[in-house]
């Protein structure tokens, strides 16, 4: 029994020692792994730092020329480096021996400068500061990119390299390149003006051979002027649309494709103004450069300056900061410059044409001047018919509604008296609401009538526009605007009313009795006006 017990004790002790040995082996292995990691970290920390260089060109054999810390070096390359794939401007990682071992991603930060000139040898002349111009090399990504004066580029001044072209959103935000979906059929009451525009714009573009045969010079630009809200901007948009469509028909090209290839550069004039000297002029130059680029494919490009007087005021008037003394010459240089405006039409719109510099309006620049007048009764009927067509629910006959609207709007009586002008020669004149009607006013009247019809339908369930809705719309429109004359300066009324050359001494608002519109009873205000 004692011998067996001793054997069991030995077996237990042996198992205990074996377990301890296993734990010791595991500890030793963990310690060895930690020692190896620490040794690796120590070696890594002790390694000299790597540096970076900019690849310039391949040299003899496996050596390359680089720019390293402002110095040009010829260094060796690692066998793993793909030499044929390197292009100028590529960033290379160098080891402690200044051997190129890896190509890394190019840096995406640097200085943004302005291009002055694209030199023939591939270099780029840039303006770094007011008195600092430099000729820089192109990176490989810009080898086939055409740069123009005024473009913005990202450069690394240490490596003297142009890295990439920067698309500034300033000009993109200032212009609308898409051709508007507006045709001449969408414009009412301006048949005479549209015919003039067609003769001035479409004929020279569509029949260039005939114009050359007769020695005719196509106009470079068109000025649309007249009261606000009378369709100047709509005409400009329709010109771009119709010109693209007619051009496509003449060349046998699909109209949809032509609309995609034509452009309408709607320049937002006031947004071009910049407080920094030269920035506004540069923006104008970039707009025309973009127009020339778009027109180089043979498609028409319309450059439209809305509110033209905000940019190109008469020089030397002293009524502003005189920024126009440099802005106006910039536009003149673009229109008359050495670079021709082939397939580019300049259209300006203004309701203060008297403030535009005369040099812009002379023949040879904005050759054609089209006055967009306020609509008369016939033109107003055409405009109203565009908005009261078969697509709109009507309770009454459309012709009867149009007749009623014209009768209400163009009523020539004391109830619609708007303002009395007293001239310096002792004469006076009473202007009525009809003398201040515009296309925008007519559309607003129709919109009011539609709103009245919608409210009526919600209340009664009867759909359609009635004469009562139109009458209420006209009365509301007149009532909303009857107080406006009191805020106008007398010097402006000769221009507003179209009575040029006559000085207005006094403006007397006449609030006509709106309830005396045709079909409504008289009022005491009307008797006062008659007296």
ABEGO torsion letter per residue (X at the ends): XAAAAAAAAAAAAAAAAAAAAAAAAAAAAAAAAAAAAAAAAAAAAABBBBBBBBBABBBBEABBBBBBGGBBBBBBBBAABBAAABBBGBBBBBBAAGBBABBBBBBABEBBBBBABBBAAGBBBBBABAABBBBBBBBAAAAABBBBBGBBBBBBAAAGBBABBBBBAAAAAABBABBBBBBAAABBGAAAAAAAAAAAAAAAAABAAAAAAAGBBBBABBBBBEBBGAGAAAAAAAAAAAAAAAAAAAAGBBAAAAAAABBBBBBBAAAABBABBGAAAAAAAAAAAAAAAAAAAGBBBBBBBBGAAAABBBBGAGABAGAAAAAAAAAAAAAABABBBBGBBBBBBBABAAABBAAAABBGBBABBBBBBBBBAAAAAAAAAAABBAABBBABBAAAAAAAAAAAAABBBAAABABBBBBAAGBBBBBBAAAABBAAAAAAAAAAAAAAAAAAAAAAGBBEBBAAAAAAAAAAAAAAAAAAAAABBAAAAAAAAGBBGBBBABBBBBBBBAAABBGBBBBAAAAAAAX
